[in-house]
C-alpha cells in the first residue's frame, strides 16, 4: 500500500490530483487565451497549488474528524478528539498530491526556450495527464479506461474554460 493509499481512498486521490491539475490549467490556459506569457505565471500557479494543498488538506482533516466524532457519539459518550498521526498523514498526502500536480506543468518551461511554445506544451501535457488520471480511474472502477480518460479530460478542460470565463 502506498503512502497516499494509506491516508486517502482512490476517489480522494483522483479528486485531489484533479483539483491541482485544474488549477494549474486555469493559469496556463488562461495565459494562452489572453495571448501572453508572464514570468510570474509558474510561480503564481505553484503558489496557488501550495495554498490550496494546505487549505484542502485542513478541510479534509476537519471533515474526517467530524465523521469520527459523529461515529463516536453514536457508539458511546464522546471523549476528547486529539489530532492524530493519521490526521497529519492525510493533510500531508493531500498537500503532496495538489502541489505535485503543478510540477508537470512547469517542466516544459525548463526544456523549451520559447515561452509560448513551452506554454502550449505545458497545456498539452496537463490535458494528457487528465486523460491518464481518467484512464487509471476507469481501470479502478472496471469501466472502459479510454472512455473514462476522455471524459475526464473533456470535463477538466470544460471546468477550466468555465473558471477562465468567470475570471478565475
N, C-alpha and C positions, 0 to 999 in steps of 0.2 A: 504494500500500500504506500503510495507516495505521500509526501508531506501535505500536499493540497487535499488529497482524498481523506486524510486523517481528520481534517477540520471542516471540509466542505463537501456537500453532496454534488453529484455531476451537474445538476441544473444550476447550482450556485457557482460552480467553476465556470460553466458556459456563460452565465449571466455576468459575472464579474469581468471575464475576458471581453465580452461584448460591450459592456459599459465603457471600458477603457479604449477599445478599438473605435467605437463610435465617436467618442470624444476627440480622439486624435484625428479621425477622418473629418470631423466638423471643422477642425482647424485647417487641415491640408486641402480638403475640397473647397472650403470657403475661400482660401487664398487663391485656388485655381479659378474659381468663379469670379473673384474680384480682379483677376488678371495680374496678380503680382505676388511677389515673394518678399517677405520681410525677414531680416536677420533674426529677429526675436521669435519667429514662428515656432521653431523647435523648442526653445526654452518655455514659451507660453504653453505649448501642448504638453510638454513634460510636467511643467508646474501644475497645470490643470489636473493631470492624472495623479500626481503625488497628492494634491489636496483631496481629490475625490477618493483616492485609495484610503486615506485616513478617515474621511467622513463616512464612506460606505462601510468600512471596517467597524467603526464605532457603532453605527446604526445596526449592523448585523449582530454585533455582540449584545447590544441593548435588547434587540428582538429575541435573541436566544435566551438571555437572562429572564426576560418577561415570561417566555414559554416555560422555562424551568420553574419559575416562581408559581405560575399558574398550576403546573403539574403537582408541585409540592403542596399547594393549598388543597387540591382535590384529594390528595392522599392523606395528609397529616396536617398538623399545626405548622405553619411556616416558621422557619428559623432564619438566621442571618444568611445572606447570599453573598459570600465573598467572591471577589474577582479570581477566576481560576486560571490554571495554566492553559486549559482548553480555550478560554476566552482570549488569552494572549495569542495562541496559535491561530485562532480564527481571524483575529484582527490582522495579524501578520500575513496570513495566506491571502486575504482579500487585498491588502496593500500590495503584495508581491504580484498578484495577477493583474491588477489595474495598472500599476506602474510598468510592468514588463510588457504590457500590450502596446506601450508607446515606443518601445525600443526599435521594433522593426520599421516603424515609420521614419525613424531618424537615419537608418543605415544608408539609404541611397544618397543622402547629403554628404556622406563621408567618402563615397566612391565615385560619384558623378560630379564633375566640376561645374557644369551649367546648372544653376539653381532651378530654372524652370523645368529642365529635364529630370532633375532629381525629385522635384515636387510631383511630376507625373508618375515617375517610378514609385515614389512613396505611396501615392494614392492607389496605384495598381496593386502594389504589394499588400496593402491593408485590405483591399477588396478580396484578393486571393486568400488572405488569412481568414476573412469572414467565411468564405466558401469552405476552407479546410475545417474550421470550427464546426460549421454545419454538417460537413461530411462525417466528422468524428461523432457528433451528437446523433446523427442519423444511424450510425452503426450501433451506438449505445442503446437507442430506443427501438432497434430492429425495424427500421424503415429503409427505403432506398437512400443510401448515403448521398449520391449525386443530387437527388432532388432536394434533400434537406440542406445540402450545401448551397444549392442555387437559391432556394427560398430564403435562407439566412442572409446570403449576400445581397439579394434584392431588398429584403426588409431593412437590412443595415444601411444600404445606400438611401433608401426612401426615408428612413429616420433622420439621416444626416441632412438630406435635402430639406426636410421639414425644419430641422434646427437652424439651418442656414437661412431659410426663408423667414424665420421668426427672429433672426438677428442673433442666433446663438453661436 
